[in-house]
């Protein structure tokens, strides 16, 4: 399909357009070509959307809500029942007691703010045949009492959207989470759920510790992990910089989950001396640091996408300087490959100091 579309568009844009210019009815023919091109573009978009829907079915929100409603014929029995009946001696009870959910109590009742059934659904059917006597007898025998877990919500088998909806019943908006940004973010679009990063039954704090973010992120982003093996890289593996210093995993309205609207705003949070404004600014650098740098890692010094002087030569012509007069000399290749532009142009990001000619050449 893609090949056919490309062929048609090539024919329209090259051959037919040239013919149209040479015919008396060229103007009319051009209009038809634009109409045909627009129709082809519409068909391409429709085809792409159809393929996306086929590969990733999208259900109405209420269908996902039904998945996490639990059994309608069951009743709530309370967290204490769950912990005393089946989870009295396992790690889940200790983790819950130490968690923010177990520690935060309701003022009016003194019960946990969030309990087991908030996520797993009502549990009366799960413990229907379990009595206190049975639990005590099994404890004496060293046997673990198990409930009928099939009557509970099988969280592990839920699609990512449904898993996240369980959490979003409470976490719809706070200082670190915005529902609209999450829905627009690349994680939500690619079926990443809250429980892929947060371990609900582990530790007193469900938040991921900053020093653990790299290990967690690299489980999926292995292509990014490879950059940190390169000689020049941000010190993420060393624990001095964290993925979350630049990215917001819960989603943002900017590209690549950046914490700021532009790349430069993210970079200058740490590299403030490069922010400016300067009297003489390097034009490309005022827009995007990625014109020269790759943020995760590079084989070149200073995270450069290409080493000096070849990076500069992508935009500038080479020259040699008469150090006595400051005037350019004729181009000489001798020693060129061992010369760095920043040996002279040390203030490459911008400067307030004019050059002898009255223009800023980023020379200190």
C-alpha positions as CSV (number, residue, x, y, z in Angstrom):
1,X,0.0,0.0,0.0
2,X,2.7,2.5,0.9
3,X,4.7,1.7,-2.2
4,X,1.6,2.2,-4.4
5,X,0.9,5.6,-2.8
6,X,4.5,6.7,-3.2
7,X,4.5,5.8,-6.8
8,X,1.2,7.6,-7.5
9,X,2.4,10.7,-5.7
10,X,5.7,10.7,-7.6
11,X,3.9,10.5,-10.9
12,X,1.6,13.3,-10.0
13,X,4.3,15.6,-8.6
14,X,6.8,15.0,-11.3
15,X,5.5,14.0,-14.7
16,X,1.9,15.2,-14.6
17,X,2.8,18.6,-13.1
18,X,5.3,19.2,-15.9
19,X,2.8,18.2,-18.6
20,X,0.3,20.5,-17.0
21,X,2.6,23.5,-17.3
22,X,3.0,22.9,-21.0
23,X,-0.7,22.5,-21.9
24,X,-3.2,25.3,-22.7
25,X,-5.4,23.9,-20.0
26,X,-2.6,23.7,-17.5
27,X,-4.2,25.8,-14.7
28,X,-7.3,23.6,-14.7
29,X,-5.2,20.5,-14.7
30,X,-3.1,21.7,-11.8
31,X,-6.3,22.2,-9.8
32,X,-7.4,18.6,-10.5
33,X,-3.9,17.4,-9.5
34,X,-4.3,19.2,-6.1
35,X,-7.7,17.6,-5.6
36,X,-6.4,14.2,-6.4
37,X,-3.4,14.7,-4.1
38,X,-5.7,15.8,-1.3
39,X,-7.9,12.7,-1.8
40,X,-4.8,10.4,-1.8
41,X,-3.6,12.1,1.4
42,X,-7.0,11.5,3.0
43,X,-7.0,7.9,1.9
44,X,-3.5,7.5,3.4
45,X,-4.7,8.9,6.7
46,X,-7.8,6.7,6.7
47,X,-5.7,3.6,5.9
48,X,-3.3,4.4,8.7
49,X,-6.1,4.9,11.3
50,X,-7.7,1.6,10.2
51,X,-4.4,-0.3,10.6
52,X,-3.9,1.3,14.0
53,X,-7.3,0.4,15.2
54,X,-6.9,-3.2,13.9
55,X,-3.6,-3.6,15.7
56,X,-4.7,-1.9,18.9
57,X,-8.4,-2.1,19.6
58,X,-9.7,1.0,21.5
59,X,-12.8,0.4,23.6
60,X,-15.1,3.0,25.1
61,X,-14.1,4.1,28.5
62,X,-17.1,2.5,30.2
63,X,-16.0,-0.9,28.9
64,X,-12.7,-0.5,30.9
65,X,-14.7,0.7,33.9
66,X,-16.7,-2.6,33.8
67,X,-13.5,-4.6,34.0
68,X,-12.6,-3.0,37.4
69,X,-16.1,-3.0,39.0
70,X,-15.7,-6.4,40.5
71,X,-18.4,-8.9,41.1
72,X,-21.8,-7.2,41.5
73,X,-23.1,-10.1,43.7
74,X,-20.3,-9.7,46.2
75,X,-20.1,-7.5,49.3
76,X,-17.2,-5.7,50.9
77,X,-15.7,-7.3,53.9
78,X,-12.9,-4.9,54.8
79,X,-9.1,-5.0,54.7
80,X,-8.8,-6.5,58.2
81,X,-10.7,-9.6,57.0
82,X,-8.3,-10.0,54.1
83,X,-5.2,-9.5,56.2
84,X,-6.3,-11.8,59.0
85,X,-7.8,-14.6,56.9
86,X,-5.3,-15.2,54.1
87,X,-2.5,-12.7,54.4
88,X,-1.8,-12.8,58.1
89,X,1.8,-14.2,57.7
90,X,2.9,-13.1,54.3
91,X,4.8,-10.1,53.0
92,X,1.6,-8.4,51.8
93,X,0.4,-7.6,55.3
94,X,3.7,-6.1,56.4
95,X,4.0,-4.1,53.2
96,X,0.4,-2.8,53.5
97,X,0.9,-1.8,57.2
98,X,4.0,0.2,56.2
99,X,2.5,1.7,53.0
100,X,1.0,5.1,52.7
101,X,-2.4,3.4,52.1
102,X,-2.2,1.5,55.4
103,X,-0.8,4.4,57.4
104,X,-3.3,7.0,56.2
105,X,-6.5,6.5,58.2
106,X,-10.0,8.0,57.8
107,X,-10.7,10.5,60.6
108,X,-14.3,9.3,61.1
109,X,-13.7,5.6,61.2
110,X,-10.0,5.1,61.9
111,X,-9.9,2.6,59.0
112,X,-7.3,2.7,56.2
113,X,-8.0,5.5,53.6
114,X,-7.5,2.9,50.8
115,X,-8.1,-0.8,51.4
116,X,-7.6,-4.1,49.6
117,X,-11.0,-4.0,48.0
118,X,-10.5,-0.5,46.6
119,X,-8.4,-2.2,43.9
120,X,-9.3,-5.9,44.0
121,X,-13.1,-5.5,44.3
122,X,-15.5,-6.8,47.0
123,X,-14.3,-10.0,48.6
124,X,-17.2,-11.7,50.3
125,X,-17.3,-14.5,47.7
126,X,-13.6,-15.0,47.9
127,X,-13.7,-15.9,51.6
128,X,-17.1,-17.5,51.6
129,X,-15.9,-20.9,52.9
130,X,-13.2,-19.5,55.1
131,X,-13.8,-19.4,58.9
132,X,-11.6,-18.2,61.7
133,X,-11.3,-21.8,63.0
134,X,-10.0,-23.0,59.6
135,X,-7.4,-20.2,59.5
136,X,-6.2,-21.0,63.0
137,X,-6.1,-24.8,62.2
138,X,-4.1,-24.1,59.0
139,X,-1.7,-21.8,60.9
140,X,-1.0,-24.6,63.4
141,X,-0.2,-27.0,60.5
142,X,1.9,-24.4,58.7
143,X,-0.5,-24.3,55.8
144,X,-1.4,-21.1,54.1
145,X,-5.1,-20.4,53.8
146,X,-6.1,-19.3,50.3
147,X,-9.2,-17.5,49.2
148,X,-11.1,-18.1,46.0
149,X,-9.1,-15.4,44.2
150,X,-11.0,-16.1,40.9
151,X,-13.9,-14.1,42.3
152,X,-11.7,-11.0,42.6
153,X,-10.5,-8.6,39.9
154,X,-7.6,-10.3,38.1
155,X,-5.5,-7.2,37.8
156,X,-2.6,-8.9,36.0
157,X,-4.8,-9.9,33.1
158,X,-6.3,-6.4,32.6
159,X,-5.3,-4.2,29.7
160,X,-3.1,-1.3,30.7
161,X,-5.8,1.3,30.5
162,X,-8.0,-0.7,32.9
163,X,-5.1,-1.2,35.3
164,X,-4.4,2.5,35.4
165,X,-8.1,3.4,35.9
166,X,-7.9,1.6,39.2
167,X,-5.3,4.0,40.4
168,X,-6.9,7.0,38.7
169,X,-10.1,6.5,40.8
170,X,-8.1,8.4,43.4
171,X,-5.1,9.9,41.7
172,X,-6.8,12.2,39.2
173,X,-4.7,15.3,39.9
174,X,-2.0,16.4,42.3
175,X,1.3,18.1,42.3
176,X,3.0,15.3,40.4
177,X,0.2,13.9,38.3
178,X,-2.2,15.5,35.7
179,X,-4.8,13.2,34.2
180,X,-5.0,15.1,30.9
181,X,-1.2,15.1,30.4
182,X,-1.1,11.4,31.3
183,X,-3.7,10.6,28.6
184,X,-1.7,12.6,26.0
185,X,1.6,11.2,27.0
186,X,3.5,8.5,25.2
187,X,3.4,6.0,28.1
188,X,-0.4,5.9,28.1
189,X,-0.5,5.6,24.3
190,X,1.9,2.7,24.4
191,X,0.0,0.7,27.1
192,X,2.2,1.4,30.0
193,X,0.2,1.2,33.3
194,X,0.9,2.6,36.7
195,X,1.8,-0.8,38.1
196,X,4.6,-1.2,35.5
197,X,6.6,1.4,37.5
198,X,5.0,1.5,40.9
199,X,5.0,-1.6,43.1
200,X,1.8,-1.3,45.1
201,X,2.7,-3.9,47.8
202,X,6.3,-2.8,48.3
203,X,7.8,-0.3,50.7
204,X,6.4,2.6,52.8
205,X,6.5,4.9,49.8
206,X,5.0,4.0,46.4
207,X,7.0,6.6,44.7
208,X,10.0,5.4,42.8
209,X,13.2,6.6,44.4
210,X,15.2,8.9,42.0
211,X,18.3,6.7,42.2
212,X,16.2,3.7,41.0
213,X,14.6,5.5,38.0
214,X,17.4,4.6,35.5
215,X,17.2,0.9,36.3
216,X,13.5,1.0,35.9
217,X,13.4,3.1,32.7
218,X,16.1,1.0,31.0
219,X,13.9,-2.1,31.2
220,X,12.0,-0.6,28.3
221,X,14.3,2.0,26.9
222,X,17.3,-0.2,26.1
223,X,18.2,1.8,23.1
224,X,18.7,4.8,25.4
225,X,20.7,2.7,27.8
226,X,23.3,2.0,25.1
227,X,24.1,5.7,24.9
228,X,25.3,5.7,28.5
229,X,28.0,3.3,27.5
230,X,29.7,5.9,25.4
231,X,32.7,8.0,26.5
232,X,30.7,11.2,26.8
233,X,27.3,10.9,28.6
234,X,25.2,12.5,31.3
235,X,26.1,10.9,34.6
236,X,22.9,8.9,34.9
237,X,24.6,5.5,35.6
238,X,26.7,7.3,38.2
239,X,23.6,8.5,40.0
240,X,24.4,12.2,39.7
241,X,21.6,12.9,37.2
242,X,18.2,11.1,37.0
243,X,15.9,10.5,34.1
244,X,13.2,12.4,35.9
245,X,15.4,15.5,36.0
246,X,14.5,16.0,32.4
247,X,11.5,13.8,31.7
248,X,8.1,13.6,33.4
249,X,7.0,9.9,33.2
250,X,3.4,10.9,34.0
251,X,3.1,12.8,30.7
252,X,3.5,16.3,29.5
253,X,2.2,18.4,26.6
254,X,5.7,18.7,25.2
255,X,7.6,16.2,23.1
256,X,9.6,13.3,24.6
257,X,7.9,13.8,28.0
258,X,10.1,16.9,28.7
259,X,9.4,18.8,31.9
260,X,9.6,22.1,30.0
261,X,8.1,23.2,26.6
262,X,11.4,23.3,24.8
263,X,14.7,21.4,24.9
264,X,16.7,24.5,25.7
265,X,14.5,25.3,28.8
266,X,15.2,21.8,30.1
267,X,19.0,22.1,29.5
268,X,19.3,25.5,31.1
269,X,17.8,24.3,34.3
270,X,21.3,23.0,35.0
271,X,23.4,24.8,32.4
272,X,22.2,28.3,33.4
273,X,25.4,30.0,32.1
274,X,24.4,28.9,28.6
275,X,20.9,30.5,28.7
276,X,21.7,34.1,27.9
277,X,20.4,36.4,26.6
278,X,23.7,37.5,25.0
279,X,24.5,40.6,23.0
280,X,25.9,38.3,20.3
281,X,24.0,35.1,20.1
282,X,24.8,31.9,18.2
283,X,21.6,31.8,16.1
284,X,21.1,28.0,16.0
285,X,21.8,27.6,19.7
286,X,19.0,30.0,20.8
287,X,16.5,27.6,19.5
288,X,17.6,24.0,20.2
289,X,20.6,22.5,21.9
290,X,20.1,19.3,19.9
291,X,21.5,21.0,16.8
292,X,24.9,20.3,18.3
293,X,24.4,18.0,21.3
294,X,22.9,14.6,21.8
295,X,21.5,14.5,25.4
296,X,22.1,10.9,26.5
297,X,25.5,10.0,25.2
298,X,28.0,10.4,22.4
299,X,31.4,9.1,21.3
300,X,32.5,12.8,21.0
301,X,33.5,15.2,23.7
302,X,30.8,17.4,25.3
303,X,28.0,15.2,24.0
304,X,28.5,16.6,20.5
305,X,26.7,15.0,17.6
306,X,29.8,15.4,15.4
307,X,33.3,16.1,16.7
308,X,35.1,19.4,16.1
309,X,35.8,21.0,13.6
310,X,33.4,19.0,11.4
311,X,30.3,20.1,13.5
312,X,31.1,23.7,12.9
313,X,31.8,23.1,9.2
314,X,28.2,21.9,8.6
315,X,27.3,25.6,8.7
316,X,30.5,27.6,8.5
317,X,33.4,27.7,6.1
318,X,36.9,26.9,7.4
319,X,39.4,29.7,7.8
320,X,42.8,30.4,9.3
321,X,43.6,33.6,11.2
322,X,46.6,35.8,11.2
323,X,47.0,36.2,14.9
324,X,48.9,39.4,14.5
325,X,46.2,41.3,12.6
326,X,43.1,39.2,13.3
327,X,42.4,39.0,9.6
328,X,41.5,35.7,7.9
329,X,44.3,33.9,5.9
330,X,43.8,31.7,3.0
331,X,42.5,28.2,3.8
332,X,45.3,25.8,4.6
333,X,44.6,22.1,5.2
334,X,47.9,21.5,7.1
335,X,47.1,20.9,10.7
336,X,43.4,21.5,10.0
337,X,42.2,18.1,11.4
338,X,43.9,18.8,14.7
339,X,42.4,22.3,15.1
340,X,39.4,23.0,17.3
341,X,37.2,26.0,16.5
342,X,36.6,26.5,20.3
343,X,40.4,27.0,20.8
344,X,39.6,30.6,19.6
345,X,35.8,30.8,19.7
346,X,35.5,29.7,23.3
347,X,32.2,31.4,24.0
348,X,30.4,29.5,21.4
349,X,27.0,29.7,23.1
350,X,27.1,33.5,23.1
351,X,29.0,36.5,24.3
352,X,28.6,40.1,25.2
353,X,32.1,41.0,24.0
354,X,32.5,42.4,20.4
355,X,35.3,41.2,18.2
356,X,37.9,43.7,16.7
357,X,35.6,44.1,13.7
358,X,32.7,45.1,15.8
359,X,30.8,41.9,15.4
360,X,30.5,39.1,17.9
361,X,32.7,36.1,17.0
362,X,32.2,34.4,20.3
363,X,35.9,35.1,21.2
364,X,36.6,35.8,24.8
